[in-house]
Amino acid sequence: MNLKGGIAMKESAKAGISFGCALALVISYVNWHSIIWAIFHGVLSWFYVIYYVIVYGLN
């Protein structure tokens, strides 16, 4: 088993999760101008991002 590949996969997963959280925070704050909602949506992370795209589209 390639140990470096396993470490790289774990680091990628961490980066993906943090990116989803940051994306949700930005989308939320830009639309609602509320830090409390941004924190809440950051906790929801990718679920909020996917919800936003489905409901409001990419526009």
N, C-alpha and C positions, 0 to 999 in steps of 0.2 A: 504494500500500500504506500502511496506517495504521501508522506507526511506534510510536505509543503502545500500540496493541493488541498488537503483537508483544512489547513490553517487559512489558506486563501478563501475557501468557501465560507468559513466561519466569519472572516472579516467582511466578505461581501454581504453576508446576511445582516450583519450589524449595520453596515453602511446603508443597505436598502431600508431597514426599519427606521433609521434616523432620517433618511431622506424623505420617507413618507410622512413622518411627523412634521418635519420642517415645511413640506409642501402644504400639508393641511393647515398649519399655523398661518402661513402666508395667505392662502386662499381665504381663510376665515377672516383674518384681520382686514384684508383689502375689501371684503364685501360687507362685513358687519361693524367694522371699526370698534371692536370691543376686545380687550385683552382677555377677559374672562371666557368669552366664547372661543377665542383663539386657543386658549389653554385646553378647554374641553374638547375642541375638535382635534387638537394635537394628540390628546390621549386616544381618540378614536383612530387617528392616523389614516391608513389607507382606506378604511371603511368610509370616512368622510370624503376623501378624494373621489372614490368611486361613486358615492351618492351624489356628489356635486356634479360630476360629469354626466350622470344619468339624468338628473333632474334639470340642470341648467344648460347642459351641453358644453361645448368647448369655446363658445363665443364669449 
